[in-house]
Amino acid sequence: MKRVLKAEVLADKSLMTEAEWRAQRRVGIGGSDAAGILGLNPYSSAFQVYCDKIGLTDGDEDNEAMRQGRDFEAYVAGRFEEATGKKTKNCNYVLISRKHPYAIANVDRLIVGEKAGLECKTTSVLNKTDFSAGDVPPQYYVQCMHYIAVTGAERWYLAILVLNKGFHVFTIERNEEEIQALMSAEETFWRENVLAKQEPAPDGSKKAGEIIKSLYGWGRDDLECDLTPFENELAALVGVKAQIKELEGKEDFLKQSIQAYMKEATVGKYDRYSVYWRNELRCGIDTERLKKEQPELVKAYTKTTSQRKFIIKEIKDT
């Protein structure tokens, strides 16, 4: 079997369709999955990775940031070569670790003449990471260490283009202790969650909520579930909702106090605070009138959608 560094070639990406490549990603844990499993990626989680690996979802939907990252990859690699004097080459293969067969890699570039690779990143100027001070986002670092583990490389370079602001290069050196911890966490996840079909707990993220809604978008009225295992969670949820209601009441009181003081003023300022209470005009359709005067038109353009409403009620002692 063909090798790249110490990794084996699992598939040739140049011979694969987009659908085949996405399916290939499900055979193991990739570099972009690793930080999600560890809870270090603000855009992913163990729950999301699990749903992707067992085929419940199609993985991350393509978006503008992902598109720009792909389009700028060659540019970032070129800037890296310019900044360092090193030469890079494409790696058109899906790689798999010989030592850790659950770990796969789709690397951006390999470094010519070194046992090393390059990860190319493009990020927004709104990214708050202080790259100039040497800070590296945890998900980037973990991804590079994953690639080092899969390929047996000595180091991995990380090149980051901050759009309209700067370009930064970092060197991630091989760390056996960190590799051992990372591979142990990935193996546990692969064995105890993916292979065992044991769903990890959701993490409270917006993405996890979207996945749950997409998986269980329509309920069955003939089913009732025993929630005894969630005794503590139910009590905690009721308590949280009560706190939210109390805080919303406090928020309304404070807003009303300021509004009553501002009267007709649309702007108020004090020290580092600015308050805007400006006029807005909104146009809308008088649906009640339309229903009376043009009922057939309303019927023709009415769209029915479905959703499940989650309600929790506490039964009070009598």
N, C-alpha and C positions, 0 to 999 in steps of 0.2 A: 504494500500500500504506500502511496506517495506521502511524503512528509514535508512539512514546512516547519523549520527549526525542529523541535521535538514533538510537535503535534502531527496528527494524522489528518489527511484530507478526507473529509466526509462527503463533500459534494462540490461540483464545479458550478459556481453561480452563473457563469456565462452561458450555461446550457439549461438554465432553469427559468420558468415563468415566475411572475410575481407571486402567484398562488402557490406554486411549488416551493418557492423560497420561504414563504410564510409557514407552510406546513413543515418544512425542514427545521425551522426554529423551535418547533414543539418537541423535538427529540432530546432536548437538553436545555441547560440553563446558559443563557448568553450573557455577555458583558453588561448589556443594558438592563438585564433582569437582576443582577447581583445586588445592587444597592437597594432595590425595591424589597427584596427578601430580607435584607438587614434593617429595613425601616429608615434608610438614609437618603431616599429619593423622594422629594416633595411631589413628584409627578407620577409615582407608582407605589405599589405596596405588594406584600406577599399575597394578599387576596387577589389582586389584579393579575399578578404573574400566574397564580394557580389557575384562574379561570381561563387564561390564554393557553396554558400548557395542556389542559385537558379538553380544549376545543369549545368551551362555553362562549368564548368571545373570539373575535378576529384579531386581537391585539390592539395596539394603539392605532386609532384612525389617523390617516394622513392629515396633516395640517400645514399651515404656511411656514411655521418655524421648522418643521421637519423637512419641508421642501427646500427651504433656503439652506439648511444644513447640508443636504445632499449636493445642491448646486454649488455651494461654496467650498466643498471638500477639496477639490483640485486646487483652488486658489489658496486655501490654507496650507496645503502641502507644499505649494510653490513658495509661499512666504516662509515656511519653516526651512526649506532648503536655502533660501536667500539669507535667512538670519543665522543659520548654523553652519552652512557649507557642507552639510550632509546630503547624501542622495537617497531618494526613496523609490520604492516600486510598489505597484498595485499588488494586492493579494485577492485574486478572484475565486477564492475557495471558502467553503464553510469548514472550519477546523474543529477537531475534537481531541481532547486530552487523552493520552494513552493511560496515564496514571489515574485520572479522574474522569471516567467515561460518561458522566452526567454533565460535564462542562464542555460547552462548545463556544466558538468564537467566530465573529465576522469582523475582521480587523480592517482598518482603513488603509494603512500602508505598512510596509516593512522597510527597515533601514538597510541599505546596501553596505555590506562589509561589517555589520554588527549583528549581534544576537539581540535584536531590539526591534520595536515597532513604533508606530505613530498613531495617535488618536487625534482626529481633527474635530474641533468644536467651533460652532458659530453661536454667539449669544447676543442678546439685546443690550443696548446702552443702559437699560433700566435694571440690569443685573446688579445687585448690591454687593457682590463679592469684590473684595479689595485685591484684585489680581496683582496690582503694582507692588503690594506689600508681601506677595508670595502666597496669598491664600488660594486654595484650590477647593472647589465644591466637593463634598464627600462623595457624591455619586460619580463624579469624574474620576476621582482617585480610585474608588473601588473597581470601576470598570477597567482601568489600566492594570490594576493588580490582578484582576481576573484574567486578562489577556496574558500577563506574565506567567500565571499559573498554568494556563492551557498550553502555551507555546514553549515553556521552559526558557523564556528570554531572560537576559540579565537585567534589562531595564526597559521602560516604555516612555516615550516622549509624548507630551501633551501640548498641542498647539491650539490656542484659543483666540479667535477673532471676535473682538467686541465691536459690533458694527458702529462705524463712524467715530470710534473712540480710540481703540488701541489693539495691539497684537502682543500676545504673551506666550512664552515657551517655558515649559516645566519638564523636569526629569524625574520620573518615578523609579527609584531603584528597587531591585528585587529584595523582598523581606520575607524570609522563610517563616517566621512566626506569624506574620499577618496572612500569608498564603495558607498556612495550615488552619488558622481560625476561619478564614473565608471558605475554604473548601469543605471544612467540617459543617459549617452552616448550610452550604449549598447541598451537600450530600443528605443532611438531615431533612431538609425541605423536600428534596426530590424523592427520598424514600418514604418519609412519613406523611407527606401531603400529596404529591403528584401521583406516585405509584399506588399509594394506599387509597387514593381518591378521598382524602380527608381535608375538607375545606378549612383554610385558616380563617381566623376571625377577621371581619372587616375592620378597617382602621379609622372609620369616621370621615374619610375624604369624600369630596364631591364625586370623584370618579367611581369610588366603591358604591355610592348610592345609585349612580347611573347604571352600573352593571347589574345591581340587584333588581332595579326596575325593569331592565331589559330582559332579564331572565325570568322574572315572575310578574309580568305585567298584567296578567288576568287571573283573578282568584276563582276558587270553586266554592260555592255556597254550601256544598254537601260535606265539606271537610272542616273539622275542628281539631285544633292542636293543643296538646297538654304542655303548658309553659312552666311546669314545675322546675325544670333545670335553670330557669331564668328568674328565680325568686329575687335574687339580689339586684339583677339588672332592672326588673320591673319597679322595685322600690326606688332605686336610684333615678330612673327615668321620671317617675312621678315627682320626686324631689327636685330634679333639674327643671322640669316644666314649671313648678311652683316658683322657683327662683327666677326663672325667665319672666314670668308674669309680674313678679314683684319689681324686677329691674325695669321692665317696660313701663310700669306705673311711675317709677322714679324718673325715668327718661321723659315721659309725658309732662310730669310736674315741672321739671327743670326747663323744658322747651317752652311750655306755656308761660312760665314766669318771665323768661327773656322776651317772648313775643309780646306780652302785655306791656313790657317796658319800652320796647322798640316802637310800638304803635305803627305809624305809617312809614317809618324808616325802612329802607330795603337793605341797608348795610350797617353793621355795627362792628366796632373794633375796640380791642383792649389788649395791650401788651402783645403777646404772640398769637392771639386769637382773632380770627375774622369770622363774622357771621353774615350769611346772605339769606335774606327772606324776600326774594324777588317775585315779580308778577309773571305768571305764565298763562298763556292761552292754549287751550286744547280743543281740537275739533273732534267730534264724535258723531255717530249715527244715532238718531232717536229710534231705538229698536222697537219700543212699544208702539209708536206711531206707525212705523213701517209694517209691523205685524197686522195692524188694523187696516191700513190702506192698501198694502201690497202683500197679502199673505202668501200668494203663489210664488212671488219673487223671493220672499224669505225662505220658503221651503226649497226652492231651487238652489239657493246659495248657502244653505245650512250644512255645516260639516260636523259630523259627530266624532268625538274623540273619547278615548277611555283612559281612566287612571284609577289607581287604588289609593284610597285615603286611609292613612294610618291614624287610629284613634286609640288612646289608652284611658280607661276609666278605673278609678279606685272605688270599690264597693265599701261604703261607710257602714260601720256597725250601727244597728238600731237599738 
